[in-house]
Amino acid sequence: MLLVFIVGVKYGKQVEKADKTISFVLSITPTKPPEPTKPVSYATFLNKDCGVQFLYPNTLKVEKNASAEASLVEGKAEAVQISCAKNNPIQAILLSPDTKLATQEAKLKSQTIKTRTDASHILYFQIKNPLNGKQVYVAIDSHFYPLLESTLEFSR
C-alpha cells in the first residue's frame, strides 16, 4: 500500500510539471509571421541616343531618359547614370586628378576599361559603343555592376 502511495505521488508531480509546461507554452503570445518578400523582376532599359540597353531590377525606377542622358534611382539615391553627351559630369570625374578615387582596370564586352571608385562604392567608367562610335559614360552603384556587365547590349 505504501508503495502504491509513493508511486502515485511521483506520478502526480510529473503530471503537475507537464501541466505547468503546457500552460506556459499556451500563454506565450504568438509572433506575427514575417511578411513575404516580393519577388524581384527585371525590365529592359534602353537609351536609343547612346545605343545601350541592359536589364535592371524592379527596385530601381527610371528617373530620367533624355536623348543623351539617363538616370535610374533606388529610393532617392542615384543607382545608375548614363551619358553620351559631351562634357558631362561623369566625364569630369573620370578626368579628375582627385587621389581619393581608386583606379582599376576591368573587362566589359571585350573592351578593357579603366574604372574609378569613390567611397560610396560608385563605379565610374566610359565604354565605346562599337556600333555607333559614341563614348558612353557610366556611373553605377557597384552592386548593380554585375547585372549591367552581363546584360549590356549595344545598338545603333
C-alpha positions as CSV (number, residue, x, y, z in Angstrom):
1,M,0.0,0.0,0.0
2,L,2.8,2.4,0.9
3,L,4.5,1.6,-2.5
4,V,1.3,2.5,-4.4
5,F,1.1,5.8,-2.4
6,I,4.7,6.7,-3.3
7,V,4.3,5.8,-7.0
8,G,1.0,7.8,-7.1
9,V,2.7,10.9,-5.5
10,K,5.6,10.7,-8.0
11,Y,3.2,10.3,-10.9
12,G,1.1,13.3,-9.7
13,K,4.3,15.5,-9.6
14,Q,5.1,14.6,-13.2
15,V,1.6,15.4,-14.3
16,E,1.7,18.7,-12.5
17,K,5.0,19.6,-14.2
18,A,3.6,18.7,-17.6
19,D,0.5,20.8,-16.9
20,K,2.7,23.8,-16.0
21,T,4.8,23.4,-19.1
22,I,1.7,23.3,-21.3
23,S,0.2,26.3,-19.6
24,F,3.4,28.3,-20.1
25,V,3.5,27.4,-23.8
26,L,-0.1,28.3,-24.3
27,S,0.4,31.6,-22.5
28,I,3.1,32.8,-25.0
29,T,1.7,35.3,-27.5
30,P,2.4,34.1,-31.0
31,T,4.6,36.4,-33.0
32,K,3.5,37.9,-36.3
33,P,4.8,35.8,-39.2
34,P,7.3,37.6,-41.4
35,E,5.9,39.5,-44.4
36,P,6.5,37.6,-47.7
37,T,9.1,39.4,-49.8
38,K,8.2,40.5,-53.2
39,P,10.0,38.6,-55.9
40,V,12.4,40.7,-57.9
41,S,11.5,41.2,-61.5
42,Y,13.6,42.8,-64.3
43,A,12.9,45.2,-67.1
44,T,14.9,46.3,-70.0
45,F,16.3,49.8,-70.0
46,L,17.0,51.4,-73.5
47,N,18.6,54.7,-74.4
48,K,18.4,55.0,-78.1
49,D,20.7,58.0,-78.5
50,C,23.6,56.4,-76.7
51,G,22.7,53.0,-78.2
52,V,22.8,51.0,-74.9
53,Q,20.3,48.6,-73.3
54,F,20.5,46.4,-70.2
55,L,18.4,44.8,-67.6
56,Y,17.6,46.4,-64.3
57,P,15.7,45.2,-61.2
58,N,12.2,46.5,-60.2
59,T,13.8,48.1,-57.2
60,L,15.1,50.8,-59.5
61,K,13.0,53.5,-61.1
62,V,13.8,55.3,-64.3
63,E,14.0,58.9,-63.2
64,K,15.3,60.4,-66.5
65,N,15.8,59.0,-70.0
66,A,16.5,62.0,-72.2
67,S,18.2,61.8,-75.5
68,A,21.9,61.7,-74.3
69,E,21.4,61.2,-70.6
70,A,19.6,58.8,-68.3
71,S,19.4,58.0,-64.6
72,L,17.9,55.2,-62.5
73,V,17.3,55.7,-58.8
74,E,16.8,53.4,-55.9
75,G,14.7,55.3,-53.4
76,K,16.2,58.8,-53.5
77,A,19.8,57.6,-54.3
78,E,21.1,57.5,-57.9
79,A,22.0,53.9,-58.8
80,V,22.8,54.3,-62.5
81,Q,23.7,57.3,-64.6
82,I,24.4,57.1,-68.3
83,S,25.5,59.9,-70.6
84,C,26.9,60.2,-74.1
85,A,26.8,64.0,-74.0
86,K,30.0,65.9,-74.4
87,N,31.4,67.5,-71.2
88,N,29.1,65.6,-68.8
89,P,29.7,65.2,-65.1
90,I,30.8,61.6,-65.3
91,Q,33.5,62.5,-67.8
92,A,34.7,65.2,-65.4
93,I,35.0,62.7,-62.6
94,L,37.0,60.3,-64.8
95,L,39.4,63.1,-65.8
96,S,39.6,64.5,-62.3
97,P,43.1,64.4,-60.6
98,D,41.3,63.5,-57.3
99,T,43.5,61.0,-55.5
100,K,40.6,59.8,-53.3
101,L,39.2,57.9,-56.2
102,A,40.6,54.4,-56.7
103,T,41.5,53.4,-60.2
104,Q,41.5,49.9,-61.7
105,E,41.0,48.1,-65.0
106,A,38.2,45.8,-65.9
107,K,36.9,43.9,-68.9
108,L,33.5,44.8,-70.2
109,K,32.1,43.5,-73.5
110,S,35.7,42.5,-74.6
111,Q,36.9,46.1,-74.0
112,T,39.4,46.9,-71.3
113,I,38.1,49.8,-69.4
114,K,39.5,52.0,-66.6
115,T,37.2,52.4,-63.7
116,R,37.3,54.9,-60.8
117,T,35.6,54.2,-57.5
118,D,34.7,56.6,-54.7
119,A,34.0,56.0,-51.0
120,S,30.3,55.4,-51.7
121,H,31.1,52.5,-54.0
122,I,30.1,54.2,-57.2
123,L,32.0,53.0,-60.3
124,Y,32.7,55.5,-63.0
125,F,33.8,54.4,-66.4
126,Q,33.4,55.0,-70.1
127,I,32.9,52.5,-72.9
128,K,32.7,53.0,-76.6
129,N,29.7,51.8,-78.4
130,P,31.2,49.8,-81.3
131,L,28.0,50.2,-83.5
132,N,27.6,54.0,-83.4
133,G,31.1,55.1,-82.2
134,K,29.7,57.1,-79.2
135,Q,31.5,57.2,-75.9
136,V,29.1,56.2,-73.2
137,Y,29.9,57.4,-69.7
138,V,28.5,55.4,-66.8
139,A,28.3,55.9,-63.0
140,I,26.8,52.9,-61.3
141,D,26.4,51.6,-57.8
142,S,28.9,48.7,-57.6
143,H,26.4,46.1,-56.5
144,F,24.4,46.7,-59.8
145,Y,27.6,46.4,-61.9
146,P,27.5,42.6,-62.4
147,L,23.9,42.8,-63.8
148,L,25.0,45.6,-66.2
149,E,28.1,43.7,-67.2
150,S,26.2,40.5,-68.1
151,T,23.2,42.2,-69.9
152,L,24.7,45.3,-71.6
153,E,24.0,45.3,-75.3
154,F,24.8,48.0,-77.9
155,S,22.6,49.3,-80.8
156,R,23.0,51.9,-83.4
